[in-house]
C-alpha cells in the first residue's frame, strides 16, 4: 500500500466520519484520535454518513464527467481548462489538480475512510448488532463502487486481455502501515474484490433494513453487480440481476420524466440509489451544466438519435432567467443536474443518480440480445421507447436486421437514455469500438481507434513519486 494515500486520508478521515456529528464539540474532536472516536456506538451512523459525503465528492463532477468528456456525446467549452486535456486525450501524469490526480485522490480517500470503518465498527457489534451489520453492509457496497470507478478510469476494460490479466488498481482493503507500498492488482483480481465486497454487503444486511434510495441497499448490490457482470461479459448473471430489478422498480412516468432530474422529489418509482445533495456545499455538476453558462452541450451525434416528441429532449432546453434577470429560452443544454423548482438557492440541490431502473432495462436488453433472446431484448427497448414517445408499446416501431442490428439499437437507446450520467466512454471501450466524434467537436481528436492507451488516465505523480512500486500506465510523457 502507499504512504501518500495514508498521509492524505489521515488528514481527512476523522472529519469525514464526523459529518453531521452534532453531539460532540469541535474542541473535543480535535483531541480525539480515530480509535477513541470509534469506542462508542454513537459513532456508527455518522461514520457512514461521512463515507456518503466522500462518495458525493467523487460523483459530483469526476466520476460522472470523465467518461462523458472523453466520449462522443458532448461538446466541451473551450474555456473549461480543467477538462480540456481529458477532452483532447493529452492528459499526463503530472496533473495533480486535474481529473488525473483528483479522481485518484478522491477515490482512495473514500476507500481509506471505509477501511477504517470496516476495521473499527465490528468491535461495537455487541452494543447494537443490527445497526453495526447494516452499516458494514453499506460500507462494503460503497467500497465496491469506489474500486469499480477507479478501475474504469485507470485500467483498461475487463476484456482488454482474454484473461483480464492487465493492470487494474491497487486493492487497499486494510489499514496500511507507514512502510507499506501499494501495487496494482490485475483487472481480474480487482473485479473479484468488487464482487467479494458486494457479496459481503448482501450477507450483512438484516431483515430490519428498510430500503432508502439515498443509501446502499440490497437492491443497489444487485444493480452494481448487474453493471459489473455486463462489463465482464457475464450476460447470464447480468440478465438475471437486471431483470429482477426491473420487476421491483418502475420506470418514471412520462409526465414526471423531467422532474426525475430537476426536482428534489426525483423519482421514487425509478430510483435505486442516488446521493443526497442537500447537505453538500458547492455542487460542481450543477455549475457545470448551469443553463445560462454551461461548460458542455449535447453533440449533434446525440441529438440526431431522438425521434420527434421524445420526452428526453425536454432536458435539452429551459425557459429561465438570464444573467440580467430576464426570462428567455435556452437551448442545446443539459438539465439533468439543475433543480428548476421556484425555491430559495439555499434549498436548491441535486441528487446524482448512481443506479436507476432505466439502466437495468438497458442491461437486460443488451444481455438478452447477446444471448440470442431477441424478442425478450426487444421488449425492454419497447418499454423505454413507449415511455419516451408517449405511445403504447405495440405502437413502437423497431427496425433492425438480426442480432447485430438490435444490438446497435440498444446502444443508441443507452446513449439517449443515459447520456451525461457517466457511462459513455466505458460503453465504447467494453464493446471494443473506436471512438468517433462528429465534425462539431472543437478539437482535432475526432477518432481514437480501439485499443489505445489513451482510453485510460495515467497514474498521477502524487502517487508515483512517493510509491516507486506502483505500475504506471502508458502515456505521452511517462516514458512508457
C-alpha positions in Angstrom: 0.0 0.0 0.0 1.1 3.6 -0.2 2.4 6.3 2.1 0.9 9.1 0.1 -2.7 7.8 0.3 -2.2 7.2 4.0 -1.0 10.8 4.6 -3.8 12.3 2.5 -6.5 10.4 4.2 -5.4 10.7 7.8 -5.9 14.4 7.3 -9.4 14.0 6.1 -10.5 10.7 7.7 -11.8 11.9 11.1 -13.6 15.0 9.8 -15.4 12.9 7.2 -16.5 10.3 9.7 -18.0 13.2 11.8 -20.1 14.8 9.1 -23.4 15.7 10.7 -22.0 14.7 14.2 -23.8 17.2 16.4 -23.2 15.5 19.7 -19.5 16.3 20.0 -17.9 19.7 20.3 -15.3 20.8 17.8 -12.7 21.2 20.6 -13.3 17.6 21.7 -13.0 16.3 18.1 -9.6 17.9 17.8 -8.3 15.9 20.7 -9.8 12.6 19.6 -8.0 10.0 17.6 -9.8 7.6 15.4 -9.7 4.7 17.8 -11.2 6.8 20.6 -13.9 8.1 18.2 -14.9 4.5 17.4 -15.2 3.5 21.1 -19.0 4.2 21.2 -22.0 3.1 19.2 -22.9 6.7 18.6 -20.0 6.9 16.1 -21.5 4.4 13.7 -24.2 6.4 11.9 -22.0 9.5 11.5 -19.2 7.3 10.1 -21.3 6.0 7.2 -22.7 9.5 6.6 -19.1 10.7 6.2 -18.5 8.0 3.7 -21.5 9.1 1.7 -20.2 12.6 1.8 -16.9 11.5 0.2 -18.8 9.4 -2.4 -20.8 12.5 -3.3 -17.5 14.3 -3.7 -16.3 11.6 -6.1 -19.6 11.6 -8.1 -20.2 15.3 -8.1 -18.2 16.1 -11.2 -15.4 13.5 -11.6 -17.0 10.0 -11.7 -19.8 11.3 -13.9 -17.9 13.7 -16.2 -14.8 11.7 -17.0 -16.4 9.1 -19.3 -18.6 11.8 -20.9 -15.8 14.3 -21.6 -13.7 11.5 -23.1 -16.6 10.2 -25.0 -18.5 11.4 -28.1 -21.8 12.9 -26.9 -20.9 16.4 -25.6 -19.1 19.5 -26.9 -16.8 20.9 -24.2 -16.5 24.7 -23.9 -13.0 26.0 -24.8 -13.0 28.0 -21.5 -13.0 24.8 -19.4 -9.3 24.4 -18.9 -9.6 21.8 -16.1 -11.0 19.2 -18.5 -9.5 20.3 -21.8 -6.6 17.8 -21.9 -9.0 15.0 -21.0 -11.2 16.1 -23.9 -8.2 16.0 -26.3 -6.7 12.8 -24.8 -3.5 14.6 -23.9 -3.7 14.3 -20.1 -0.4 13.5 -18.4 0.7 12.1 -15.1 2.0 15.5 -13.8 -1.6 16.8 -13.4 -2.3 16.7 -9.7 -5.2 19.3 -9.8 -6.9 17.9 -12.9 -9.1 14.7 -13.2 -5.8 12.7 -13.4 -4.9 13.4 -9.8 -8.3 14.3 -8.3 -10.1 11.1 -9.3 -7.3 9.1 -7.8 -7.2 11.1 -4.6 -10.9 11.3 -4.0 -11.4 7.6 -4.8 -8.7 6.5 -2.4 -9.7 9.0 0.3 -13.1 7.3 0.2 -11.7 3.8 0.3 -9.4 4.6 3.2 -12.4 6.1 5.1 -14.3 2.8 4.5 -11.3 0.7 5.6 -11.2 2.4 8.9 -15.0 1.9 9.3 -14.8 -1.7 8.4 -12.0 -2.3 10.9 -13.4 -0.5 13.9 -17.2 -0.8 13.7 -17.3 -4.6 14.1 -15.9 -4.1 17.6 -19.2 -2.4 18.5 -21.5 -5.2 17.4 -22.4 -6.2 21.0 -23.9 -2.8 21.6 -26.3 -2.9 18.6 -25.8 -5.8 16.2 -28.3 -4.8 13.6 -27.0 -1.2 13.3 -23.5 -2.5 13.0 -24.3 -5.1 10.4 -26.4 -2.7 8.3 -23.7 -0.1 8.5 -21.0 -2.6 7.5 -23.1 -3.7 4.6 -23.4 -0.2 3.2 -19.7 0.3 3.6 -18.8 -2.8 1.6 -21.1 -1.8 -1.2 -19.7 1.7 -1.4 -16.2 0.4 -1.4 -17.0 -2.0 -4.2 -18.4 1.0 -6.2 -15.3 3.0 -5.5 -13.0 0.2 -6.7 -15.1 -0.2 -9.8 -15.0 3.5 -10.6 -11.2 3.7 -10.1 -10.7 0.6 -12.3 -12.7 2.1 -15.1 -10.7 5.3 -15.0 -7.1 3.9 -14.6 -7.5 0.4 -16.0 -8.5 -0.8 -19.4 -11.8 -2.6 -19.8 -12.2 -6.1 -18.4 -12.0 -7.8 -21.7 -8.9 -5.9 -22.9 -6.9 -9.1 -22.4 -8.5 -12.6 -22.8 -7.9 -13.4 -19.1 -8.2 -9.9 -17.6 -4.5 -10.1 -16.6 -3.8 -6.4 -17.4 -3.4 -3.9 -14.6 -6.4 -2.9 -12.6 -6.0 -0.8 -9.5 -4.5 -1.1 -6.0 -6.7 -3.1 -3.6 -6.4 -1.2 -0.4 -8.6 -3.4 1.8 -7.0 -2.8 5.2 -5.4 0.0 7.1 -1.8 0.2 5.9 1.3 0.8 7.9 3.6 3.8 7.1 6.1 1.4 5.4 3.6 -0.2 3.1 3.6 0.4 -0.7 0.6 -0.3 -2.8 0.9 -2.2 -6.1 -1.7 -2.7 -8.7 -3.7 -5.9 -8.9 -4.8 -7.4 -12.2 -8.2 -6.4 -13.5 -9.4 -9.9 -12.8 -8.3 -9.6 -9.2 -9.8 -6.1 -9.0 -13.2 -7.4 -10.2 -13.0 -10.4 -7.8 -12.6 -8.0 -4.9 -15.5 -5.9 -6.2 -17.7 -8.9 -6.4 -16.5 -10.1 -2.9 -17.4 -6.8 -1.4 -20.8 -6.9 -3.0 -21.4 -10.3 -1.6 -20.2 -9.3 1.8 -22.7 -6.4 1.7 -25.6 -8.8 0.8 -24.7 -11.1 3.6 -24.7 -8.4 6.2 -28.0 -6.6 5.5 -30.5 -7.6 8.2 -34.3 -8.1 7.8 -34.8 -4.9 9.6 -33.1 -2.8 7.0 -35.6 -0.6 5.2 -35.0 0.5 1.6 -33.9 4.1 1.2 -32.9 5.4 -2.2 -30.2 7.5 -0.5 -28.5 4.5 1.0 -26.7 1.5 -0.3 -29.2 -1.4 -0.1 -29.6 -5.0 -1.3 -31.2 -3.6 -4.4 -28.1 -1.4 -5.0 -26.0 -4.5 -4.6 -27.9 -6.2 -7.4 -27.7 -3.1 -9.6 -23.9 -2.7 -9.1 -23.3 -6.4 -9.8 -25.5 -6.3 -12.9 -23.3 -3.5 -14.3 -20.1 -5.2 -13.3 -21.2 -8.5 -14.9 -22.2 -6.7 -18.0 -18.7 -5.2 -18.3 -17.3 -8.7 -17.7 -19.4 -10.2 -20.5 -21.2 -12.5 -18.0 -24.5 -11.9 -19.7 -26.5 -14.7 -18.0 -25.8 -13.4 -14.5 -26.2 -9.7 -15.5 -29.6 -10.5 -17.1 -30.7 -12.4 -14.0 -29.9 -9.5 -11.8 -31.2 -6.7 -14.0 -34.4 -8.4 -14.9 -35.0 -9.0 -11.1 -34.7 -5.2 -10.5 -37.0 -4.5 -13.5 -39.6 -6.5 -11.6 -39.2 -4.4 -8.5 -38.7 -0.8 -9.8 -40.9 1.0 -12.3 -39.9 3.5 -15.0 -40.7 7.1 -14.0 -44.0 8.1 -15.8 -43.5 10.1 -18.9 -45.2 13.2 -17.4 -42.7 13.0 -14.5 -39.6 12.2 -16.5 -38.1 15.7 -16.4 -39.0 16.0 -12.7 -36.9 12.9 -12.0 -33.8 15.1 -12.6 -35.0 18.6 -12.0 -36.9 18.4 -8.7 -35.9 17.4 -5.2 -38.5 14.7 -5.2 -36.8 12.9 -8.0 -38.5 9.6 -9.0 -39.3 7.3 -6.1 -40.5 4.8 -8.7 -37.3 4.6 -10.6 -34.5 5.5 -8.1 -32.5 2.5 -6.9 -29.6 4.5 -5.4 -28.8 8.2 -5.6 -26.8 10.6 -3.5 -28.3 13.2 -1.3 -27.0 16.7 -2.2 -29.0 18.6 0.4 -26.1 18.9 2.9 -23.4 19.3 0.3 -21.7 22.6 -0.3 -20.9 23.7 -3.8 -22.4 21.4 -6.4 -19.9 21.1 -9.3 -22.3 19.3 -11.7 -25.0 21.9 -11.2 -22.5 24.7 -12.1 -21.0 22.7 -15.0 -24.4 22.3 -16.7 -26.0 25.6 -15.5 -28.3 26.5 -18.3 -27.1 30.1 -18.7 -23.4 29.3 -18.9 -22.8 25.6 -19.5 -19.4 24.0 -19.8 -20.8 21.3 -22.1 -23.5 20.9 -24.6 -25.1 17.9 -26.3 -23.4 16.9 -29.5 -25.1 16.7 -32.9 -24.4 13.0 -32.9 -26.5 12.6 -29.8 -29.4 15.0 -30.8 -29.7 13.2 -34.1 -30.7 9.9 -32.4 -34.0 11.2 -31.0 -37.4 10.9 -32.7 -39.8 13.9 -32.7 -41.7 14.1 -29.4 -39.2 12.2 -27.3 -39.6 13.5 -23.8 -35.9 13.1 -23.1 -35.2 16.1 -25.4 -37.1 18.3 -23.0 -34.0 18.2 -20.9 -32.1 20.0 -23.7 -33.9 23.3 -23.3 -35.1 25.5 -20.5 -37.1 28.8 -20.1 -35.4 30.7 -17.3 -33.7 33.8 -16.2 -30.6 35.1 -17.8 -27.7 37.0 -16.1 -29.8 40.2 -16.1 -32.9 38.5 -14.5 -34.8 38.4 -17.8 -36.7 35.4 -18.8 -35.6 33.7 -22.1 -35.4 30.4 -23.8 -32.1 28.4 -23.5 -31.3 25.5 -25.8 -28.6 23.0 -26.5 -28.1 22.4 -22.8 -28.4 19.6 -20.3 -30.8 20.0 -17.4 -30.1 16.6 -15.6 -28.2 18.4 -12.8 -30.2 21.6 -12.1 -33.1 22.0 -9.8 -35.8 24.1 -11.6 -38.1 24.5 -8.6 -39.0 28.0 -7.6 -37.2 27.9 -4.2 -34.5 29.8 -2.4 -31.0 29.0 -3.6 -30.1 27.7 -0.1 -32.7 24.9 -0.6 -31.7 24.2 -4.2 -29.7 21.0 -4.7 -29.5 18.0 -7.0 -29.0 14.4 -6.1 -26.7 12.5 -8.6 -28.2 9.2 -9.7 -26.0 6.1 -9.2 -28.5 3.5 -10.3 -32.0 3.7 -11.7 -34.5 1.4 -13.3 -33.9 2.6 -16.9 -30.3 1.4 -16.8 -31.5 -2.1 -15.6 -33.9 -2.2 -18.6 -31.0 -1.5 -20.9 -28.7 -4.0 -19.2 -31.4 -6.7 -19.5 -31.9 -5.8 -23.2 -28.2 -5.9 -24.1 -27.7 -9.2 -22.2 -30.8 -10.8 -23.7 -29.7 -9.8 -27.2 -26.1 -11.1 -26.6 -27.6 -14.4 -25.6 -29.7 -14.6 -28.7 -33.0 -13.9 -27.0 -34.1 -11.2 -29.4 -37.8 -10.9 -28.6 -37.0 -10.5 -24.9 -34.4 -7.9 -25.6 -36.8 -6.1 -28.0 -39.4 -6.0 -25.2 -37.2 -4.0 -22.9 -36.4 -1.5 -25.6 -40.1 -1.1 -26.4 -40.9 -0.1 -22.9 -38.3 2.6 -22.8 -39.3 3.9 -26.2 -43.0 3.8 -25.4 -42.4 5.9 -22.3 -40.2 8.4 -24.2 -42.7 8.9 -27.1 -45.9 8.6 -25.1 -47.3 5.7 -27.1 -48.4 2.2 -26.4 -45.6 -0.4 -26.6 -47.4 -2.0 -29.6 -47.1 1.3 -31.4 -43.3 1.4 -31.1 -41.6 0.6 -34.4 -38.2 -1.0 -34.2 -36.4 -1.5 -37.4 -33.3 -3.7 -37.4 -31.7 -6.6 -39.1 -30.6 -9.6 -36.9 -28.8 -9.7 -33.7 -26.2 -7.1 -34.6 -28.9 -4.6 -35.8 -30.8 -5.0 -32.5 -27.6 -4.5 -30.5 -27.0 -1.3 -32.3 -30.4 -0.1 -31.4 -29.8 -0.9 -27.8 -26.5 1.0 -27.9 -28.4 4.0 -29.3 -31.0 3.7 -26.6 -28.3 3.8 -24.0 -27.0 7.0 -25.5 -30.4 8.6 -25.5 -31.4 7.5 -22.0 -28.1 7.6 -20.0 -26.3 10.5 -21.7 -24.3 12.6 -19.3 -24.7 10.1 -16.4 -21.2 8.7 -16.5 -21.4 5.7 -18.9 -20.4 6.6 -22.5 -16.6 6.0 -22.7 -17.0 2.7 -20.9 -19.8 1.7 -23.3 -17.4 2.3 -26.1 -14.4 0.5 -24.7 -16.2 -2.5 -23.3 -17.5 -3.1 -26.8 -14.0 -2.7 -28.3 -15.3 0.1 -30.5 -13.5 3.1 -32.0 -14.4 6.5 -30.5 -16.0 8.5 -33.3 -16.9 12.1 -32.8 -18.8 14.3 -35.2 -17.3 17.3 -37.0 -18.9 19.7 -34.5 -16.3 18.8 -31.8 -14.0 21.7 -31.3 -10.9 19.5 -31.2 -8.6 17.8 -33.6 -9.2 14.4 -31.9 -12.3 13.1 -33.6 -11.3 9.4 -33.7 -9.5 7.2 -31.3 -9.2 3.6 -32.5 -9.6 0.7 -30.1 -7.3 -0.4 -28.5 -5.5 2.7 -27.4 -3.5 3.6 -24.2 -5.4 6.9 -24.1 -8.6 5.2 -23.1 -7.4 5.3 -19.5 -5.7 8.0 -17.5 -2.1 7.8 -16.2 -1.4 7.1 -12.6 -0.8 10.6 -11.1 2.5 11.9 -10.0 1.2 12.3 -6.5 1.4 8.5 -6.3 4.3 7.6 -8.5 6.8 10.0 -6.7 6.1 8.5 -3.3 5.4 5.0 -4.3 8.1 3.6 -6.7 6.4 0.2 -6.7 3.2 1.4 -8.4 2.8 0.3 -12.0 2.3 3.3 -14.4 0.0 3.3 -17.4 1.5 4.1 -20.8 1.1 7.8 -21.6 2.6 10.5 -23.8 5.2 11.6 -21.2 5.5 8.7 -18.7 8.4 7.1 -20.5 6.4 4.0 -21.3 
